[in-house]
Amino acid sequence: MSLWQDVVWREGKFLGIEWHAWKVVGWAGNAVFTSRFLVQWYATEKHRRVTVPALFWWLSLVGALLLLAYAVFHLHDSVIVASNAFSWILYGRNLIIHRRAQRERLKCEKCGVFGFSGARYCSDCGTTFQQSPTC
């Protein structure tokens, strides 16, 4: 037998898994939820400080909802349902907070860098921020 028949496609199952629509939803939820860690890692490396971008929360929200749908409609497993039933509230709230913080950011008139809400000076050039937030 070939590697393909032994490992990849065995007894009519791809990777040993019997596939159907809900299995795809479950695996998609897993993949989306897991990908958020790569997004957060990339953002942290890029900014050289711990950063949680909005995409992290969007991936968390979509992944949690997909996993919840899989648990409710396919598994009918109360443990999995309970573990995913309320996390989407936190992810949605974090997206609201993130959007609000984005609206309140200050832009440096000298170099164009955006600062954090409440910052008094530009982290890039040291110019004093005007206190009116930009939209």
C-alpha positions as CSV (number, residue, x, y, z in Angstrom):
1,M,0.0,0.0,0.0
2,S,1.0,3.5,-0.6
3,L,1.5,6.3,1.9
4,W,-1.7,7.9,0.5
5,Q,-3.8,4.8,1.2
6,D,-2.2,4.1,4.6
7,V,-2.3,7.5,6.1
8,V,-4.2,10.1,4.1
9,W,-7.2,8.2,2.7
10,R,-7.9,5.0,4.6
11,E,-11.1,3.0,4.4
12,G,-13.0,6.0,2.9
13,K,-11.9,8.4,5.6
14,F,-9.6,11.4,5.0
15,L,-6.8,11.4,7.7
16,G,-8.8,8.7,9.5
17,I,-11.7,11.1,10.0
18,E,-15.2,10.6,8.8
19,W,-16.1,13.9,7.2
20,H,-19.5,15.6,7.0
21,A,-20.7,19.2,7.0
22,W,-20.7,19.6,10.8
23,K,-17.2,18.1,11.1
24,V,-16.1,20.8,8.6
25,V,-17.7,23.5,10.8
26,G,-16.0,22.1,13.9
27,W,-12.6,21.9,12.3
28,A,-13.0,25.4,10.7
29,G,-13.9,26.7,14.2
30,N,-10.7,25.0,15.6
31,A,-8.6,26.5,12.8
32,V,-9.9,30.0,13.1
33,F,-9.7,29.9,16.9
34,T,-6.1,28.6,16.8
35,S,-5.0,31.1,14.1
36,R,-5.6,34.0,16.5
37,F,-2.4,33.0,18.4
38,L,-0.4,33.5,15.2
39,V,-2.0,36.9,14.7
40,Q,-1.2,38.0,18.3
41,W,2.4,36.7,18.0
42,Y,3.0,38.6,14.8
43,A,1.5,41.8,16.2
44,T,3.7,41.5,19.3
45,E,6.8,40.9,17.3
46,K,6.0,43.8,14.9
47,H,5.4,46.3,17.7
48,R,8.1,44.9,20.0
49,R,5.6,45.0,22.9
50,V,2.6,42.8,23.8
51,T,-0.2,43.8,21.5
52,V,-3.6,42.3,21.0
53,P,-5.0,43.5,17.6
54,A,-8.7,43.6,16.8
55,L,-8.2,40.7,14.4
56,F,-7.4,38.5,17.4
57,W,-10.8,39.3,18.9
58,W,-12.6,38.8,15.5
59,L,-10.9,35.3,15.1
60,S,-11.8,34.5,18.8
61,L,-15.5,35.5,18.1
62,V,-15.8,33.6,14.9
63,G,-14.0,30.5,16.2
64,A,-16.0,30.4,19.4
65,L,-19.3,30.7,17.5
66,L,-18.3,28.0,15.0
67,L,-17.3,25.7,17.8
68,L,-20.5,26.5,19.7
69,A,-22.6,25.7,16.6
70,Y,-20.8,22.4,16.2
71,A,-21.3,21.5,19.8
72,V,-25.0,22.5,19.8
73,F,-26.1,21.1,16.5
74,H,-23.9,18.1,16.0
75,L,-22.3,16.9,19.2
76,H,-25.2,17.7,21.6
77,D,-22.5,17.6,24.3
78,S,-23.3,19.8,27.3
79,V,-19.7,20.1,28.3
80,I,-18.5,21.5,25.0
81,V,-21.6,23.7,24.8
82,A,-21.0,25.2,28.3
83,S,-17.3,25.8,27.5
84,N,-18.2,27.9,24.4
85,A,-21.6,29.3,25.4
86,F,-20.5,32.7,26.9
87,S,-17.0,33.4,25.7
88,W,-18.4,35.2,22.6
89,I,-19.7,37.9,24.9
90,L,-16.2,38.7,26.1
91,Y,-14.8,38.8,22.6
92,G,-17.6,41.0,21.4
93,R,-17.1,43.4,24.3
94,N,-13.4,43.6,23.6
95,L,-14.2,44.5,20.0
96,I,-16.4,47.3,21.2
97,I,-13.7,48.6,23.6
98,H,-11.1,48.4,20.8
99,R,-13.3,50.4,18.4
100,R,-13.9,53.0,21.1
101,A,-10.2,53.3,21.8
102,Q,-9.4,53.6,18.1
103,R,-11.8,56.6,17.8
104,E,-10.0,58.3,20.8
105,R,-6.5,58.0,19.5
106,L,-4.4,61.2,19.0
107,K,-2.4,61.9,15.9
108,C,0.9,63.7,16.1
109,E,0.8,66.8,13.8
110,K,4.6,66.7,13.3
111,C,5.3,63.1,12.3
112,G,1.8,61.6,11.8
113,V,2.2,58.8,14.3
114,F,-0.9,57.8,16.3
115,G,-0.6,57.8,20.1
116,F,-2.7,56.0,22.7
117,S,-5.7,57.7,24.4
118,G,-4.4,59.7,27.3
119,A,-0.9,60.1,26.0
120,R,0.6,63.5,26.4
121,Y,3.6,63.2,24.0
122,C,4.3,61.4,20.7
123,S,6.3,58.3,21.4
124,D,8.1,58.8,18.1
125,C,9.2,62.5,18.1
126,G,8.2,63.8,21.5
127,T,5.8,66.5,20.3
128,T,3.0,67.4,22.7
129,F,-0.3,66.0,21.5
130,Q,-3.3,68.3,21.1
131,Q,-6.1,67.0,23.4
132,S,-8.8,66.6,20.7
133,P,-9.0,63.0,19.4
134,T,-9.1,62.2,15.7
135,C,-11.7,60.0,14.1
